């Protein structure tokens, strides 16, 4: 069974083509980028959900996202976004 797209492929294609350095795209490229983005978001939200459950929270908050980013190595590239000026993870940055 095929799952419903979260990100519309035509919109992903338009976003990609906004970059002047992006030339022509093969037919499958926007689809693959959309699927990769969906998987990335699924992984990030799942990690944040784990953090919320650890603190017995019922909602995923910005602190949970920051904690997920700082805890999981695969999200290292997002650490600068999740840190406050004093270097701690926190609410103010996200």
C-alpha positions in Angstrom: 0.0 0.0 0.0 1.4 3.4 -1.0 1.5 6.0 1.7 0.2 9.5 1.1 2.8 12.2 0.4 3.4 14.7 3.1 5.3 17.0 0.8 3.8 17.7 -2.6 6.4 16.8 -5.3 5.6 19.8 -7.5 6.2 22.2 -4.6 9.5 20.5 -3.8 10.5 20.9 -7.4 9.6 24.7 -7.3 11.6 25.1 -4.2 14.6 23.4 -5.7 14.4 25.5 -8.9 14.4 28.7 -6.9 18.2 28.2 -6.4 19.9 29.7 -9.4 22.6 27.1 -9.3 20.1 24.3 -9.8 19.7 23.5 -13.5 17.3 21.0 -15.0 16.1 18.3 -12.8 15.5 14.7 -13.7 11.9 13.6 -13.3 12.7 11.5 -10.2 14.9 14.0 -8.4 12.1 16.0 -6.7 10.3 12.8 -5.7 13.5 11.5 -4.0 14.2 14.8 -2.3 10.6 14.9 -1.0 10.9 11.3 0.3 14.3 11.9 2.0 12.9 15.1 3.6 9.8 13.2 4.9 12.1 10.5 6.4 14.4 13.0 8.0 11.4 14.8 9.6 10.0 11.4 10.7 13.3 10.6 12.4 13.7 14.0 14.1 10.1 14.0 15.4 10.5 10.4 16.7 13.7 11.3 18.5 12.0 14.4 20.0 9.0 12.2 21.0 11.4 9.9 22.9 12.7 13.0 24.8 9.1 14.1 25.6 8.3 10.6 26.9 11.4 10.5 29.1 10.2 13.6 30.8 6.7 12.2 30.9 5.5 15.0 28.7 2.4 14.7 26.5 3.5 17.2 23.9 6.7 17.6 21.9 8.2 21.0 22.7 11.2 23.0 21.5 13.2 21.7 24.4 12.5 18.1 23.2 13.7 19.0 19.7 16.9 20.6 21.1 17.5 17.6 23.3 17.0 15.2 20.4 19.4 17.2 18.3 22.1 17.3 21.0 21.7 13.6 21.9 21.7 11.9 18.5 24.8 12.1 16.5 23.0 12.0 13.2 21.6 15.5 13.9 25.0 17.0 14.6 24.6 19.4 11.6 21.7 21.0 13.4 23.4 21.6 16.8 24.2 25.3 16.1 20.5 25.9 15.6 19.6 24.2 18.9 22.0 26.0 21.1 21.5 29.2 23.0 24.3 31.8 23.1 25.7 30.3 26.3 26.1 27.0 24.6 23.3 25.1 26.3 20.3 23.7 24.6 17.2 25.6 25.2 14.0 27.2 24.2 15.2 30.5 22.8 16.9 29.2 19.7 14.4 27.0 18.0 
